[in-house]
Structure formats: structure tokens, C-alpha cells
Amino acid sequence: MGGFFGVISKNDCVSDLFFGVDYHSHLGTRRGGMAVYSKQDGFQRAIHNIENAPFRTKFENDIAEMRGASGIGCISDSDPQPLMVRSHLGNYALSTVGLINNESRLCKEVFEKGGHFLEMSGGRINATELVASLINQQGDFVSGIRWAQEKIDGSMSILLLTQDALYAARDLKGRMPLLLGRREDGVCASFESFAYQKLGYVDERDLGPGEIVRITPEEITVEAPALEKMRICAFLWTYYGYPNSHYEGVTVENMRYRCGGILAQHDLDEGLCEGIDMVAGVPDSGTPHAIGYANRSHIPFGRPLIKYTPTWPRSFMPTHQTMRDLVARMKMVPVPDLIDQKRLLFIDDSIVRGTQMRETIEFLYQSGAREVHFRTACPPLLYSCKYLNFSRNGSNASLITNRTIARLEGEAGFQHLEEYADRRTERGQAMLNSICEELHFTSLRYQTVEGLAEAIGISPCKLCTYCWTGKE
């Protein structure tokens, strides 16, 4: 996916930029970058591969050499950025977060106008350079940013740094957050709110969908007002968001407690909590959901699986699925006394492919568990996201739900996805039972779309639930 951070100040801002970007490291694992500007040294930039080392260790030498009162930086799961651009609009640095579905068509249009691309990422066009080429087709930065966003099928949030200002633009439907923080000496723009709070900035406000602002140390000027329609990604709260961040005024950790409590209430209503010895979360994002479940059900909370974090990276970091599975298995360390002869109920944020989950469940049984019940904090994932770059594997066929439907009914089954998403239907129950059998769960329940919206607490019409419903 990715995240970015920008700051403009009356003083040197390099250390603020460094720590602000570092606090987005949970959002990406491939590339990190920073670009700063000073009147004495002009634009400076550093980009490093962070696949095998944390952002801060790769950039600790760079921050000793960089100087500037304004800068932008990013953590990316895709292309190297920020990019340095020289055009008729002037020199600027650019960082983006989003997904371009119509990349081929846009590139063709650029080529037809005599344009070209220099930045290459594994043989493909750097998406941020494509955005720059679209911005440069207009006569000013604001018009260029809006032109790029409107041309792109998908979503695109943008930070653009000039010699005298920082432009921040949230994607047109507000699928991703973009927040502003303020301090006496400057202003910052950030994906995650906690990234600037630790640096002494206080919440200024969230940008609205499609809003574009021009920022200087003294003021924030609205260059394009917020649009009315919002579709912020609901998955940010269940998984991607860091626990102490907030989006649209809703703190991630509190949402996860409420989500777990709603799951528990569903089970209490159906009499499914009887006999459970312990509630646990699959570390880390499943843990707060499990705490909420335990609080509502009054079943003891425990941690029979501990994630060994000092050295193991995130499970999706390696390029190959086999290595991702190995890393996931190796970093989960059991507490045997909390597993042996216990009836356990685990909660995770979601089930995507199911490969790692099956190995985890088998490991629990090998460690002596009598029963392993499972709950997920979101509904069944039926559609790969077409708005945000959540995963390298964007194929619907890779989802365990789609594999199960194909096994149960063949291609004809995909005409009935709405029924499969509802466990109260015959098809929904068949899919649930089949996944339960494949992954060796004693029982399985998903959160409902209604329950997820209730846990978030903002109007359902403002939430994007495409990956569960297929509806924008």
C-alpha cells in the first residue's frame, strides 16, 4: 500500500520528516524515500530499498547530510519515490499513494503527445512519474493535480513540494486519509495522525475528499474545496491503520474493541460462546478485536501465540509466497500451557488466501488444542480492491472465498456472490462450512457489513466496502 508525510517549517525540518516518514513503516516494505528543499542547497533526495532493513537504519546517514525547511517522504510497496521533476511549472518533488487501473491507456496518451518516461520499476512505468506527466499537462499545480486525479481510474493522493510551498491533495473519493497537523513553527500533512503527534504537532483537521491545499509555515490555503461524496476504506480500521491513529475522528483501537464486541454479541445471541476456555487474537491486528470480544463475552483473554518481533519482518515482505509463509510460521511462538487441552477462539482481521491460517491452525492442534474456533473482524473478502494498492496479488482467484465458490459450483457460482456473502443463505452457509473444513476450524463466523459499519461509527454511505460487497 504505502503512506507519506510532508512538512514545511520556519526551521530545519529534516528530523521531523525522518521520524514522520518512519512512523508510516507499517504501510509498506519495499522502498523508502525523502526529498527536502533549502534555499542554500536546493532540492536533495534519498531513496533506499527497505526490504531487508528498517527505514530508520537506511536513512540515518542521509539525515545527517540533508538540510531544509520543507520536505516530503514516503514508504512504498511499489515504486521508488519521491521523484524530482523539472517542467514548465518549475522544479518540484512529488510523492503519491494510490492505484492506477488505466495505466496503459494513460501512458499511450502521453506517448502520442511526444512524451516519455525515465523512471522504471522492474520494467514498468513508475506510477508517480505518470502522475507527474499528467500534472505537467496543465498550466499550474492545482489544475494539474486535479487533472491527474480525474484522468486516473482508481485513486490518487498527492504530496507536491515546490521551492516555496507544500501542496497536499486527498484522492477524489477520500478512500485514503490525509490529515494536517500544526505546530508554532510549521504545518505537516500525514497519512497517520500519530506520526505527527509525537513530534509536537496538534490535529488541525482532515482534508475532505478531493480537497487540495497549499501549505506554508504561516497558513493553509484551500485551492480546491472538498467534494461531497466520500468512500473511505473500511479496511483501514480493521487492519492497515496503526492502533493510535484516527481517521474521520474515529480511533483505530477503539473501533477494533467495538468490532470484537459486536462479534461476541452475535455469538452470544446464537449460543456459540459456551465451552470456550480462552479468547485470543492472531498477533498483532487481531489482538484488540479479541480484547473487545472477551470484554463483551466475559470469556478470559489470553495470548497463546506471541509474535517474535525483534528480527522477523512482516509476513508479506518477501517476494515469493513460500518465503512469506515460512516467515509467518517462524515468527509465531507458542505458549504451550495456554494451548494444551484448551478450547480456543481466535480472532483475526481477515482471511485472504488462507495458506498461512491453515498452517497456524494445524500448529495449534499439534500443540494440544482441543478445539480452535475462528472469527474474522471483517466480512468475507470476495473482490480484490481496485482502488488501493493493498497487495501484490490482485487476483480474485487467489481469495479463499473465490476458490471455495469455484469448487462448490464452478463458474456459475460467481453469479451469486451476494448470496455467498450472506451466511444466512444456503450458498453462504455452504461456503462457510467448506472454508471451515478446509482450514480445520471447529467453527467459523465472519463479521457482517452492518456490524463493521456499526463498529466504525460513521455513516455507512461514507464507507468503501467494495472488497466485501462489490459495490462502490
Secondary structure as the mmCIF struct_conf table of DSSP 4:
data_model
#
loop_
_struct_conf.conf_type_id
_struct_conf.id
_struct_conf.beg_label_comp_id
_struct_conf.beg_label_asym_id
_struct_conf.beg_label_seq_id
_struct_conf.end_label_comp_id
_struct_conf.end_label_asym_id
_struct_conf.end_label_seq_id
STRN STRN1 GLY A 2 SER A 9
BEND BEND1 LYS A 10 ASN A 11
HELX_RH_AL_P HELX_RH_AL_P1 VAL A 14 ASP A 22
TURN_TY1_P TURN_TY1_P1 TYR A 23 HIS A 24
HELX_RH_3T_P HELX_RH_3T_P1 SER A 25 LEU A 27
BEND BEND2 THR A 29 ARG A 30
STRN STRN2 ARG A 31 SER A 38
TURN_TY1_P TURN_TY1_P2 LYS A 39 ASP A 41
STRN STRN3 GLY A 42 ASN A 49
BEND BEND3 GLU A 51 ALA A 53
HELX_RH_AL_P HELX_RH_AL_P2 PHE A 55 PHE A 59
TURN_TY1_P TURN_TY1_P3 GLU A 60 ASN A 61
HELX_RH_AL_P HELX_RH_AL_P3 ASP A 62 GLU A 65
BEND BEND4 ALA A 69 ALA A 69
STRN STRN4 SER A 70 SER A 76
BEND BEND5 ASP A 77 ASP A 79
HELX_LH_PP_P HELX_LH_PP_P1 PRO A 82 PRO A 82
STRN STRN5 LEU A 83 SER A 87
TURN_TY1_P TURN_TY1_P4 HIS A 88 LEU A 89
STRN STRN6 GLY A 90 ILE A 100
TURN_TY1_P TURN_TY1_P5 ASN A 101 ASN A 102
HELX_RH_AL_P HELX_RH_AL_P4 GLU A 103 GLU A 112
TURN_TY1_P TURN_TY1_P6 LYS A 113 GLY A 114
STRN STRN7 MET A 120 SER A 121
TURN_TY1_P TURN_TY1_P7 GLY A 122 GLY A 123
STRN STRN8 ARG A 124 ILE A 125
HELX_RH_AL_P HELX_RH_AL_P5 ALA A 127 ILE A 135
TURN_TY1_P TURN_TY1_P8 ASN A 136 GLN A 137
BEND BEND6 GLN A 138 ASP A 140
HELX_RH_AL_P HELX_RH_AL_P6 PHE A 141 LYS A 151
BEND BEND7 ASP A 153 ASP A 153
STRN STRN9 GLY A 154 LEU A 161
BEND BEND8 GLN A 163 ASP A 164
STRN STRN10 LEU A 166 ALA A 169
TURN_TY1_P TURN_TY1_P9 LEU A 172 LYS A 173
BEND BEND9 MET A 176 MET A 176
STRN STRN11 LEU A 179 ARG A 183
TURN_TY1_P TURN_TY1_P10 GLU A 184 ASP A 185
STRN STRN12 GLY A 186 SER A 190
BEND BEND10 PHE A 191 GLU A 192
TURN_TY1_P TURN_TY1_P11 SER A 193 SER A 193
HELX_RH_AL_P HELX_RH_AL_P7 PHE A 194 GLN A 197
TURN_TY1_P TURN_TY1_P12 LYS A 198 GLY A 200
STRN STRN13 VAL A 202 ASP A 206
HELX_LH_PP_P HELX_LH_PP_P2 LEU A 207 GLY A 208
TURN_TY1_P TURN_TY1_P13 PRO A 209 GLY A 210
STRN STRN14 ILE A 212 ILE A 215
BEND BEND11 PRO A 217 GLU A 218
STRN STRN15 ILE A 220 ALA A 224
HELX_LH_PP_P HELX_LH_PP_P3 PRO A 225 LEU A 227
BEND BEND12 GLU A 228 GLU A 228
STRN STRN16 ILE A 232 CYS A 233
TURN_TY1_P TURN_TY1_P14 ALA A 234 ALA A 234
HELX_RH_AL_P HELX_RH_AL_P8 PHE A 235 PHE A 235
HELX_RH_PI_P HELX_RH_PI_P1 LEU A 236 TYR A 240
BEND BEND13 GLY A 241 GLY A 241
TURN_TY1_P TURN_TY1_P15 PRO A 243 ASN A 244
STRN STRN17 HIS A 246 TYR A 247
TURN_TY1_P TURN_TY1_P16 GLU A 248 GLY A 249
STRN STRN18 VAL A 250 THR A 251
HELX_RH_AL_P HELX_RH_AL_P9 VAL A 252 GLU A 270
TURN_TY1_P TURN_TY1_P17 GLY A 271 GLY A 271
TURN_TY1_P TURN_TY1_P18 GLU A 274 GLY A 275
STRN STRN19 MET A 278 GLY A 281
TURN_TY1_P TURN_TY1_P19 PRO A 283 SER A 285
HELX_RH_AL_P HELX_RH_AL_P10 GLY A 286 SER A 297
HELX_LH_PP_P HELX_LH_PP_P4 ILE A 299 PRO A 300
STRN STRN20 PHE A 301 PHE A 301
BEND BEND14 PRO A 304 PRO A 304
STRN STRN21 LEU A 305 LYS A 307
TURN_TY1_P TURN_TY1_P20 THR A 309 THR A 311
TURN_TY1_P TURN_TY1_P21 SER A 315 PHE A 316
BEND BEND15 PRO A 318 HIS A 320
HELX_RH_AL_P HELX_RH_AL_P11 GLN A 321 LYS A 331
STRN STRN22 MET A 332 PRO A 334
HELX_RH_3T_P HELX_RH_3T_P2 PRO A 336 LEU A 338
TURN_TY1_P TURN_TY1_P22 ILE A 339 GLN A 341
STRN STRN23 ARG A 343 ASP A 348
BEND BEND16 ASP A 349 ASP A 349
BEND BEND17 VAL A 352 ARG A 353
HELX_RH_AL_P HELX_RH_AL_P12 THR A 355 GLN A 366
TURN_TY1_P TURN_TY1_P23 SER A 367 GLY A 368
BEND BEND18 ARG A 370 ARG A 370
STRN STRN24 GLU A 371 THR A 376
BEND BEND19 ALA A 377 CYS A 378
BEND BEND20 TYR A 383 TYR A 383
BEND BEND21 LYS A 386 LEU A 388
BEND BEND22 ARG A 392 ARG A 392
HELX_RH_3T_P HELX_RH_3T_P3 ASN A 396 SER A 398
BEND BEND23 LEU A 399 LEU A 399
HELX_RH_AL_P HELX_RH_AL_P13 ILE A 400 GLU A 409
HELX_RH_3T_P HELX_RH_3T_P4 GLY A 410 HIS A 416
HELX_RH_AL_P HELX_RH_AL_P14 LEU A 417 TYR A 420
TURN_TY1_P TURN_TY1_P24 ALA A 421 ALA A 421
TURN_TY1_P TURN_TY1_P25 ARG A 423 ARG A 424
BEND BEND24 THR A 425 THR A 425
HELX_RH_AL_P HELX_RH_AL_P15 GLU A 426 GLU A 438
TURN_TY1_P TURN_TY1_P26 LEU A 439 HIS A 440
BEND BEND25 THR A 442 THR A 442
STRN STRN25 SER A 443 TYR A 446
HELX_LH_PP_P HELX_LH_PP_P5 GLN A 447 THR A 448
HELX_RH_AL_P HELX_RH_AL_P16 VAL A 449 ILE A 456
BEND BEND26 ILE A 458 ILE A 458
HELX_RH_3T_P HELX_RH_3T_P5 PRO A 460 LYS A 462
STRN STRN26 LEU A 463 CYS A 464
HELX_RH_AL_P HELX_RH_AL_P17 TYR A 466 THR A 469
BEND BEND27 GLY A 470 GLY A 470
#
